[in-house]
Amino acid sequence: MGLLVIAVVLGLLCNCVALVLGDVGTATSYAPPYTPTKCSGNRQDQFPPGNLFVALSEGLWDNGAACGRRYRLRCISGIDKPCKNGDIDVEVVDLCSKKPCPSTFLMSKDAFAAVSRSPGFDVLNAPDFDNSSNSTKCNGYDQDQFPDSGLFVALSNGIWDNGAACGRKYRMRCISGLNHPCKDRSIVVEVVDICRNNPCPATLILSNKAFDAISRIPNIRVNVEYIQ
């Protein structure tokens, strides 16, 4: 997963004054499962709207006092100019479990996707996603929404763009995964839905036909690079 350099703002609010602290740090993403966390265990209501949350390295963990803190983050640099414009607000839910931690912040998949175009997105296939009797968020039960190729995708909240992503097309190819699953080809997929799991288990949920087109092994997580 790509390493980003990020601008960090921490807002500490009280009844009398607002103190804003600025700094620069690094960020990578981390994959589900996200529970249990050091802050709230297995509680599902600990995750903020949009699943924009982070785990912190020891330097910012503050012996657990950092739980629930909110940071405003903005990507400022990275390999191959990955940064998107704009800031996001994230909430602390956990301590980085890796030693040493690979970055200052470990961002949820949705949070990372909201600030970066980095190619290190992960994808899964979901068998029930191919069930044409299911309604989608883009076009309901309309069967004409699905491309003839059968290559379609559901997006996690971080790149859903409040529904504006419906109909977008992405060219993607598998770049890594367990037991070398990648096929040597790229495909074009069309967005038809948002991921229905919360939090979403991957950045992109591919139709079975799309997943089979890029991976030799079904039902695993693979990393892809893509361009819109």
VENGIBEL-V631505 format. One record per residue. SS is DSSP state (@ for helix, = for strand, . for the rest). D_CENTER is the distance of its C-alpha to the mean C-alpha in Angstrom with 1 decimal. Layout:
<<SS:D_CENTER> <SS:D_CENTER>>
This chain:
<<.:11.1> <.:12.3> <.:14.0> <=:14.1> <=:17.0> <=:16.3> <=:18.9> <=:18.9> <=:20.9> <=:21.8> <=:23.9> <=:26.4> <=:28.2> <.:31.7> <.:34.5> <.:36.2> <.:33.9> <=:30.4> <=:29.7> <=:26.9> <=:26.1> <=:24.5> <=:23.4> <=:21.4> <=:19.0> <=:16.5> <=:12.8> <=:10.6> <=:7.4> <.:8.4> <.:8.2> <.:9.8> <.:12.5> <.:12.1> <.:15.7> <.:18.3> <=:17.7> <.:20.4> <.:20.5> <.:20.8> <=:20.9> <.:19.8> <.:19.9> <@:17.3> <@:18.4> <@:17.3> <.:13.7> <.:13.9> <@:13.5> <@:10.2> <@:8.7> <.:8.8> <=:10.3> <=:11.3> <=:13.7> <=:16.7> <.:19.0> <@:22.6> <@:23.8> <@:22.1> <@:22.1> <@:25.7> <@:26.7> <@:24.3> <.:25.5> <.:22.1> <.:20.6> <.:19.8> <.:20.1> <=:18.1> <=:17.3> <=:16.9> <=:14.9> <=:15.3> <=:14.6> <=:18.1> <=:18.2> <=:16.9> <.:18.0> <.:18.6> <.:18.0> <.:14.2> <=:14.3> <.:13.8> <.:16.5> <.:16.3> <.:15.4> <=:13.1> <=:14.4> <=:12.7> <=:14.7> <=:15.7> <=:15.6> <=:16.4> <=:18.1> <.:16.7> <.:18.4> <.:19.0> <.:22.3> <.:22.3> <.:18.8> <.:17.2> <.:16.4> <.:17.3> <=:13.9> <=:11.2> <=:8.1> <.:5.7> <@:2.1> <@:3.0> <@:5.7> <@:5.4> <@:4.8> <@:7.5> <@:9.8> <=:9.6> <.:10.8> <.:10.8> <.:11.5> <.:9.9> <=:7.3> <=:8.1> <=:10.0> <=:12.4> <=:15.5> <.:16.7> <@:20.5> <@:20.9> <@:18.7> <@:21.8> <.:24.2> <.:25.7> <.:27.1> <.:23.8> <.:23.1> <=:20.1> <.:18.8> <.:19.8> <.:23.4> <=:24.3> <.:26.7> <.:27.6> <@:27.9> <@:28.3> <@:24.6> <.:23.8> <.:24.6> <.:27.6> <.:25.8> <.:23.7> <.:20.6> <=:18.0> <=:14.4> <=:12.4> <=:9.2> <.:6.5> <@:7.7> <@:5.9> <@:7.9> <.:10.5> <@:12.7> <@:14.9> <@:16.1> <.:17.1> <.:14.9> <.:17.4> <.:19.5> <.:17.5> <=:18.0> <=:16.0> <=:17.9> <=:16.1> <=:17.4> <=:16.6> <=:16.9> <=:16.8> <=:16.8> <.:19.2> <.:22.8> <.:22.3> <.:21.2> <=:20.6> <.:23.1> <.:24.4> <.:23.5> <.:21.1> <=:20.6> <=:19.9> <=:17.8> <=:18.1> <=:15.7> <=:17.6> <=:15.5> <=:12.6> <.:11.2> <.:13.9> <.:12.6> <.:11.7> <.:9.4> <.:8.0> <.:8.7> <.:6.6> <.:4.6> <=:8.3> <=:11.4> <=:14.5> <.:18.0> <@:20.2> <@:22.2> <@:19.3> <@:18.0> <@:21.7> <@:22.1> <@:19.9> <=:20.2> <.:23.5> <.:22.1> <.:20.8> <.:18.6> <.:16.7> <.:13.2> <=:13.5> <=:11.8> <=:12.6> <=:13.5> <=:14.0> <=:15.9> <.:16.5>>
